[in-house]
Structures are given as C-alpha cells and as structure tokens.
Amino acid sequence: MTIAAGLVHDAASQDPRLGLRSVAALRRLLEQLEALHVNRARVLGWSWQEIAGELGVTKQTVHRKHGPRGRG
C-alpha cells in the first residue's frame, strides 16, 4: 500500500485521532503536489490564468499563493 493510500484508509478510521492526523498529512501532501505542478506549469510557460482555471480558483489566488512573494 502506498503512503497516500494508507493515509486515505486511516482518514476513514472511526478513531478521530487517527482520522484527523491522516487528514492533516493528506493536506500537506496535496500542498506539496500543487506547488510541484504549479512550478512545472510556470516553467512550461503557462499563465497564472491557465493554472488558476485548472485549479478552479482565481488567478489572484494562485499568484498570491505561488508567486514570488507567496513562496516560503
């Protein structure tokens, strides 16, 4: 079982402690994946508007989060 699959399994647990820890870990993983793909899209020349459209957010939101001042 992959780490992500294990976290998804644990997130469905009846134990709130295990479920909440898994949700937090999944949130961190998703943030890392989003940053990776946003950076890759920017390297490939995508606009903030194109990235925002794929993420279902405004370009201001994605730029604020992933633009030069949003990193770190």
N, C-alpha and C positions, 0 to 999 in steps of 0.2 A: 504494500500500500504506500502511495506517495505521501509526502508530508501534508500536502494540501488536502488529499483525500482523507487523511487521518484527522485533520482539523475540522473538515466538514462533518465527518462522523461524530466527533466529540461535541461539535456545536449543537447536535441534535440530542445530546445527553439529557437525561432527567435531572442530573446534578447541575444546579445553577452555577456552581463554582467552575466546573469543567466547561460548561457551555459558554460562560462569559469569557473565560480565558481563551477559548478557541475563537470566539468572535473577535477579540482584540488581536489575536495573532493573524487571523484572516485579513483584518483591516490593514495591518502593517504590510502583509504580503501584497495586497491589492494596491496600496500606495506605491510600493516599490515597482510593481509591474506597470502601473500607469506612468510613472516617471521614466522608466526604461523606454516605453513605447512613444511617449511624447518626445523624448530626446531623439529617438531614432527618426520619427516623423520630421522633426525640425532639421536634422542633418540631411534628410532626403528632399528638403525644400518645401515642406508643407507649411501653409499659412496657419496662423492661430485660429482663424475661422474654420478651416478644414478640420483641424484637430478638435475644436470645440464641437463641431457638428457630429463627429463620430462619438464623442463622449456624452453628448446630449446636454451640454452646458453652454453658456455664453462665451464668446472669445475673451471677454474681460476676466471671467472667472478662471479660465485655463491659463491666461497670461499671468494673472496675479499669482497663481499657484506655482507655475512652472517657468515663468520668465526669469530674467537675470536677478531681480531683487527677491523673487519668491523662493529661490533655492536656499537650502541650508537649514 
